[in-house]
């Protein structure tokens, strides 16, 4: 078995994944932090957390619009 055939084990916490996704939404990220996230976080967890982040963002927009219309 060669080195490229060995699956990559990634260890990342939910908090680290949420922080990486939040910085991604904001659009500002240091290259060193980005590279570290690539090494340590699972792509599936990033996609799932991104989906949750989008749902939370849409929910906040709905609440804000309802508040603005009610005022």
Long-range contacts (C-beta under 8 A, 24 or more apart in sequence): 10-39, 10-40, 10-41, 10-42, 11-40, 12-37, 12-40, 12-41, 12-42, 12-45, 14-45, 14-49, 16-40, 16-41, 17-41, 17-42, 17-45, 17-46, 17-49, 18-49, 18-53, 20-46, 21-46, 21-49, 21-50, 21-53, 22-53, 24-50, 25-53, 25-57
